[in-house]
Amino acid sequence: MSKWAAIILLLLLTGFGYSSAYAVTPDEQLSDPVQEQRARKISKKLRCVVCQNQSIDDSDAQLAGDMRRIVRERIVAGDSDEQILKFMVDRYSNFVLMRPPFAANTLILWLSPFLFIILGIGMFWHISRRKPKSVTVLNQTDETEQRLTEVLEEMKKN
Amino acid sequence: MKIRPITFLPVIILLGIGIAFAFGLRNDPSKIESTLINKPMPDFVLERVLDDQPALTPADLLGQVSLVNVFGSWCAACVQEHPMLMRLANHEGVAIYGIDSRDTAEAGAAWLEKYGNPYRKVGLDAQSRLAIDLGVTGAPETFLIDKQGRIRFKVIGPITEQIWKQQLKPMMDLLEAES
């Protein structure tokens, strides 16, 4: 029981309990929970152009707040999620998307992991294909083992 | 043992990545390329900042080469840029228009009272609506507008002597020659 209490306390201390806190203020929220849910989802996909490593859903920057307001306005106006994302991309370029799209200038970004995996497999295959240099290694192991038993026996005597 | 060229491959790849990152670090991440270059100035409706002057309208930006400067009374870098704008307006004859972003009319007017007003006209963009339409990420940002009201160039951050001499002035002279 106390173990669980300790774990919960630890999680709270590490900020776990606060991870659901967000920058959206109550007065910006939409009264329709379905629409509000959509707004949150879209906001998470949009980068705060001031702080850059946060989404506008997380950011306390004023400009992020203004962007969230526009996202909600467009939802109420009946725009689709894609239309809203495009609205922001038209103004701030693809940079405003937290997840960069697959495009000519992001080819390296998306393909390099696969390239490295193929390269790694290639090198692994290349190295493992090599034949062992000689067979004396086995004999050496036998000798070493023999020597080990000798040493152990000597230690027992002492 | 003979060392084969393939042994060096990981080192060479790592070195390549390192060099790419070293160059990447030199880029200023706050400088996001504008998507609006050569596009018309987005339409806007602004409120007035100064009591004795109507608010900036899209029609004000037609028929001349001008600068549109996004500022705010909360913006520290704008104070730093301000003497430059005053000089351009008063001694170089540049038409500068102001967008007072994320501000109140009172605070904006008080700021212009304190530091001087380089703007032919000012408009209040209280909720960053126009700023977002312009893809603005902070203040100051300055847009170079041609005679047709199209955005031709954008300066992120304060206009420095160097930016004025090497970029803005030559471009404005060129645009001035356009019909």
Interface residues (C-beta under 8 A of the other chain):
Chain A: V49 V50 Q52 Q62 L63 D66 M67 R69 I70 V89 D90 R91 Y92 S93 F95 L119 M123 H126
Chain B: I6 L9 P10 I13 P29 S30 I32 E33 T35 L36 R102 Q127 S128 R129 A131 I132 D133 L134 G135 T137 G138
